[in-house]
Amino acid sequence: MGKQKERGRFFGGTIARRQVGDLMLVDSLHAPDCRVPRHSHERACFIFVLQGTFNETFESNSRVCRPETLIFRPPNEKHSDHFHAKGGQRRNDGSRDGKIG
């Protein structure tokens, strides 16, 4: 099934957290070969890859995410990640009310 994460809560080690207007920005660090289990987020969010590479599986699709990749994730979209040998760092946005715009 997969666990649902609350606003501003993301897998990985949190290395920075800051409120910018209505946005909660969270920088997370992921170890080499880290596997994030299938889960979803209760609100829509953006993820910006800062360092490293990972494979993401969502619904019945997959993609390779590299530095400077920007991902939009709708609320409740189930997904899982597998970070490559160097791990990774990404900036996550937990938007104010799940609405973008």
C-alpha positions as CSV (number, residue, x, y, z in Angstrom):
1,M,0.0,0.0,0.0
2,G,2.6,2.6,1.1
3,K,2.7,5.2,3.8
4,Q,1.4,8.7,3.3
5,K,3.7,11.6,4.3
6,E,2.3,14.8,5.9
7,R,3.1,18.3,4.7
8,G,6.8,19.2,5.1
9,R,7.8,15.5,5.8
10,F,10.0,13.7,3.4
11,F,12.2,10.6,3.4
12,G,15.9,11.1,3.8
13,G,17.9,13.1,6.3
14,T,16.6,16.7,6.6
15,I,19.6,19.1,6.3
16,A,17.6,22.3,6.0
17,R,14.1,23.5,6.5
18,R,12.7,27.0,5.9
19,Q,9.4,28.7,5.4
20,V,9.2,31.1,2.4
21,G,5.9,32.8,2.2
22,D,3.3,30.0,1.9
23,L,6.0,27.4,1.0
24,M,7.8,25.0,3.3
25,L,11.2,24.2,1.6
26,V,12.9,21.0,2.9
27,D,16.4,19.9,1.7
28,S,16.9,16.2,2.1
29,L,20.0,14.0,1.8
30,H,19.9,10.4,0.7
31,A,22.6,7.8,1.2
32,P,24.2,5.9,-1.6
33,D,22.0,3.0,-2.8
34,C,19.1,4.3,-0.6
35,R,15.7,2.8,-1.4
36,V,12.7,4.9,-0.5
37,P,9.7,2.6,-0.1
38,R,6.4,3.2,-2.0
39,H,4.5,6.1,-0.4
40,S,2.5,9.2,-1.2
41,H,2.2,12.8,0.1
42,E,-1.1,14.2,1.2
43,R,-0.5,17.5,-0.7
44,A,1.0,18.4,-4.1
45,C,4.7,19.2,-4.1
46,F,7.7,20.0,-6.2
47,I,11.0,18.3,-6.0
48,F,14.2,19.8,-7.4
49,V,17.2,17.5,-7.7
50,L,20.3,19.3,-6.4
51,Q,22.9,16.4,-6.5
52,G,23.0,12.7,-7.4
53,T,20.8,10.5,-9.5
54,F,17.9,8.3,-8.7
55,N,15.3,6.1,-10.4
56,E,11.7,6.9,-9.5
57,T,8.7,4.7,-10.1
58,F,5.3,6.2,-10.0
59,E,1.9,4.8,-10.9
60,S,3.0,2.5,-13.8
61,N,5.8,4.7,-15.1
62,S,9.5,5.3,-14.2
63,R,12.0,8.1,-14.8
64,V,15.7,8.8,-14.2
65,C,16.1,12.0,-12.1
66,R,19.4,13.9,-12.4
67,P,20.6,17.2,-11.0
68,E,18.4,20.1,-12.2
69,T,15.4,17.8,-12.7
70,L,12.2,19.4,-11.5
71,I,9.3,17.0,-10.6
72,F,5.7,18.0,-9.9
73,R,4.0,15.4,-7.7
74,P,0.2,15.6,-7.4
75,P,-1.4,14.8,-4.1
76,N,-1.6,11.1,-3.2
77,E,0.6,9.9,-6.1
78,K,2.2,6.7,-5.0
79,H,5.9,6.5,-5.8
80,S,9.2,5.0,-4.8
81,D,12.9,6.0,-5.3
82,H,16.2,4.2,-5.7
83,F,19.3,6.4,-5.4
84,H,22.4,5.5,-7.3
85,A,25.9,4.9,-6.0
86,K,26.6,8.5,-5.0
87,G,23.3,9.1,-3.2
88,G,21.6,12.4,-3.6
89,Q,20.3,15.7,-2.4
90,R,17.0,17.4,-3.3
91,R,14.9,20.3,-2.3
92,N,11.2,19.5,-1.6
93,D,8.3,22.0,-1.4
94,G,5.4,21.3,0.8
95,S,2.9,23.8,-0.5
96,R,0.5,25.6,1.8
97,D,-2.8,23.9,0.9
98,G,-1.9,21.4,-1.7
99,K,-2.8,23.8,-4.5
100,I,-0.2,25.2,-6.9
101,G,-0.7,28.7,-8.1
